[in-house]
Amino acid sequence: MRSLHIWLGWAVVLANLITGLWSFLAHWRQELRLATLVPTIYAGWGLTSLQVTVGVLALQSGENDAGGLHYFYGFLCLAAIAVIYSYRPQMEEWQYLLFGLGNLFIMGLALRAVFLDPIPV
């Protein structure tokens, strides 16, 4: 489960980087607002939630001893998703910018959590 958690961590970084940049650019470029953008963002958030779930399961099984800040960044990723999703209706005009900056923020949190890992990758 430990290696799955490591691989999922990098997948979360990559997924949120791609969707963050795509959304950020879609704010200014209408042709980038494809019908697949928002479902792709939600899939990335689902991957992030799966990553946190695998981390919690690894912690409960005794396989993961990453330290308090690693856990804190995982929790912040979920909190950021909740905040971004809850602000979506209020920021309809700025939705793509919200998604872009929000996903880049989640990517940064995930990247920080990956590098806080005591076991080198």
Contacts in CASP RR format, 6 or more apart in sequence:
PFRMAT RR
TARGET T0000
AUTHOR 0000-0000-0000
METHOD contacts of the structure
MODEL  1
MRSLHIWLGWAVVLANLITGLWSFLAHWRQELRLATLVPTIYAGWGLTSL
QVTVGVLALQSGENDAGGLHYFYGFLCLAAIAVIYSYRPQMEEWQYLLFG
LGNLFIMGLALRAVFLDPIPV
1 54 0 8 1.000
1 55 0 8 1.000
1 57 0 8 1.000
1 58 0 8 1.000
1 61 0 8 1.000
1 63 0 8 1.000
2 58 0 8 1.000
2 63 0 8 1.000
2 64 0 8 1.000
2 119 0 8 1.000
4 54 0 8 1.000
5 51 0 8 1.000
5 54 0 8 1.000
5 55 0 8 1.000
5 58 0 8 1.000
5 64 0 8 1.000
6 114 0 8 1.000
6 117 0 8 1.000
6 121 0 8 1.000
8 47 0 8 1.000
8 50 0 8 1.000
8 51 0 8 1.000
8 54 0 8 1.000
9 51 0 8 1.000
9 110 0 8 1.000
9 113 0 8 1.000
9 114 0 8 1.000
10 114 0 8 1.000
10 121 0 8 1.000
11 47 0 8 1.000
11 51 0 8 1.000
12 44 0 8 1.000
12 47 0 8 1.000
12 48 0 8 1.000
12 51 0 8 1.000
12 77 0 8 1.000
12 106 0 8 1.000
12 107 0 8 1.000
12 110 0 8 1.000
13 107 0 8 1.000
13 108 0 8 1.000
13 110 0 8 1.000
13 111 0 8 1.000
13 114 0 8 1.000
15 43 0 8 1.000
15 44 0 8 1.000
15 47 0 8 1.000
15 48 0 8 1.000
16 44 0 8 1.000
16 48 0 8 1.000
16 103 0 8 1.000
16 104 0 8 1.000
16 106 0 8 1.000
16 107 0 8 1.000
16 108 0 8 1.000
16 110 0 8 1.000
17 103 0 8 1.000
17 104 0 8 1.000
17 107 0 8 1.000
18 40 0 8 1.000
19 37 0 8 1.000
19 40 0 8 1.000
19 41 0 8 1.000
19 44 0 8 1.000
19 99 0 8 1.000
19 100 0 8 1.000
19 103 0 8 1.000
20 41 0 8 1.000
20 99 0 8 1.000
20 100 0 8 1.000
20 101 0 8 1.000
20 102 0 8 1.000
20 103 0 8 1.000
20 104 0 8 1.000
20 107 0 8 1.000
21 100 0 8 1.000
21 104 0 8 1.000
22 32 0 8 1.000
22 37 0 8 1.000
22 40 0 8 1.000
22 100 0 8 1.000
23 37 0 8 1.000
23 41 0 8 1.000
23 96 0 8 1.000
23 97 0 8 1.000
23 99 0 8 1.000
23 100 0 8 1.000
23 103 0 8 1.000
24 96 0 8 1.000
24 97 0 8 1.000
24 100 0 8 1.000
24 101 0 8 1.000
24 104 0 8 1.000
25 32 0 8 1.000
26 32 0 8 1.000
26 33 0 8 1.000
26 37 0 8 1.000
26 96 0 8 1.000
27 94 0 8 1.000
27 96 0 8 1.000
27 97 0 8 1.000
27 100 0 8 1.000
33 96 0 8 1.000
37 96 0 8 1.000
38 99 0 8 1.000
41 99 0 8 1.000
41 103 0 8 1.000
45 81 0 8 1.000
45 85 0 8 1.000
48 77 0 8 1.000
48 78 0 8 1.000
48 81 0 8 1.000
48 106 0 8 1.000
48 110 0 8 1.000
49 78 0 8 1.000
49 81 0 8 1.000
51 74 0 8 1.000
51 77 0 8 1.000
51 110 0 8 1.000
52 74 0 8 1.000
52 75 0 8 1.000
52 77 0 8 1.000
52 78 0 8 1.000
55 64 0 8 1.000
58 64 0 8 1.000
59 65 0 8 1.000
59 71 0 8 1.000
65 118 0 8 1.000
66 116 0 8 1.000
66 117 0 8 1.000
66 118 0 8 1.000
67 116 0 8 1.000
67 118 0 8 1.000
69 116 0 8 1.000
70 113 0 8 1.000
70 116 0 8 1.000
70 117 0 8 1.000
73 109 0 8 1.000
73 110 0 8 1.000
73 112 0 8 1.000
73 113 0 8 1.000
73 116 0 8 1.000
74 109 0 8 1.000
74 110 0 8 1.000
74 113 0 8 1.000
76 109 0 8 1.000
77 106 0 8 1.000
77 109 0 8 1.000
77 110 0 8 1.000
77 113 0 8 1.000
80 102 0 8 1.000
80 105 0 8 1.000
80 106 0 8 1.000
80 109 0 8 1.000
81 106 0 8 1.000
84 98 0 8 1.000
84 99 0 8 1.000
84 102 0 8 1.000
84 103 0 8 1.000
87 98 0 8 1.000
88 95 0 8 1.000
88 98 0 8 1.000
91 98 0 8 1.000
114 121 0 8 1.000
END
